[in-house]
């Protein structure tokens, strides 16, 4: 099969004749129709992701397509010929990939493969964030890199569930973008009065949870302006730097710093809970949890696709379409 593979970090390459994987019991083989580029994919390529790489490895964490073969098991067998969204066992940037039968969800006829391909990583992260907030009894949060695809979902989904969001961005055009989709609070981190505005607003709203996709100095700088006793969940590293947390934040602000990774969060749930969450996500993919698609590319055009996405993530997702020749 044709696939986008990696034999060492930072050097993805196109392969014309990579072996098609064979499903084992409980797995299914999927003919891939669409697979998005996410920040986690870029981190993985750069060797900065928590998932172990056994080279050569096919890239891509999620996608959509049609199940063409079962490795055995009643549930896996029942899925053959179904249109599905999936979280991949073997990489989704390929004509075929494997997934656990329990990690695929049949998609409705009104969903395109493009829409469905973005069903897992960002939508489930957004849903997970809300569950964390509800469990903590918090009514307002702060979110960095808020003009991202996930950030836009958070704006819409949290608003529908009565949670205030202080959205942090770095450009005026991103302020305008979020305001246009209904964001109530958007602060530009490059404004000279940013710290004062964030401090005042987070105190007024009692925003005591910060979801940070940036890391670096942003983690400490932001939480220092928030109410005492706030918690920051670092879930990304868009700055390319480690989160820098000094004693003034830990001591004088009594801040708690945690990491968030979707995979182990889902791993704590029962199968029926995961299925229920994913089905809920499916009903919202064209509304609160919709994803803007900026373009579609052949696997052969991987270099420009990865570069285009990395340079302007807030413009929307770039999808690989392995069926395009």
Phi, psi and omega in degrees: 000164174273137184203156172261115187239173176216128178255346171202156184301148176072008181225068175293152179210156180270131179241132182274331188229053178278143183298136174287128182290153181252125182289141173262177181302133181088357177248160175230152175260129186243132168278113189281132177256323182207143180212122185277156169269126177243161175306326179296327177294318178295319178298319180297316179300323182274005179074025184245018183249158185283346182280132181292143179250126174247099187287149354286146183233141174275134183276166176106127185259336184212172179171196178216159180172200182238132179285125184248348182200145176249145175272000180117155185109139186302315183291316179299318180299325183289347184267351183301135181077005178275142170281129187219159163256151186208157166256124194278143169274312170251157192304144182272353178273065184198165179291330179221148175210166176258150172213151171295142179301330180279357180249019176237151179225123176302141182252150181286159183295336182278355178263132174282161176300325180298312179297315185291336183296340181256033187278338192258290194303298184287312181300317180289329174297316178300314179297319179297318178303315181296321178297320178297317181294316180297319180296327180277350181070028182267144184251356180207147181226169171243141182222124178270165184050044192285352178269005178289173177301316177295319180301319179294323176297316180300317178305307185288313187292317180292323178299318179295337182254015172076022179252128178283142180232124171266107186269128180252128179225179183236000180221149181298323180298329177287325173301312181298320180298314182288323176299324182293335179261010173103009179295133183273321183235117178225123180243136178267118184293346178270355178289142182297333182261016186303311184299316180296319181294317180294317180299313181296313184291319180292328175291316180299317184271351186055050176280105187243009173235133180237118174264114189248117178263358191257315185066209185063218180285342182302319184306304182287320182301319183284311184294336178293335179272352184270168180302152179299139180088012181287161178238134176247132174253111178273118183237003179203168181224053184299337179286342184077011183237160175289151174292128182255109182241112181267173182295331182297326178287314184290323184273302189281335178256355180049042184279148175248131181245124180231163172255154174229128175227126187300318186304306179292332176297314178293327182297340179277349182269157173282156183305317182294330176292319179296314180300319179297316179297316182293321177296322177297316178302316183303323182287346185248006185292340178257007180228255186299325184253026180286156181241131175284131179256118182270340181175165177232142185224153169288157177300324181299333183267031187298324185298309180290329178295312180296320180293317180298317180293315182298327183283335183209071182297329184288349179285340181130173183282147167257127180254139167273135176243091185300339180281347179284130180251000000 
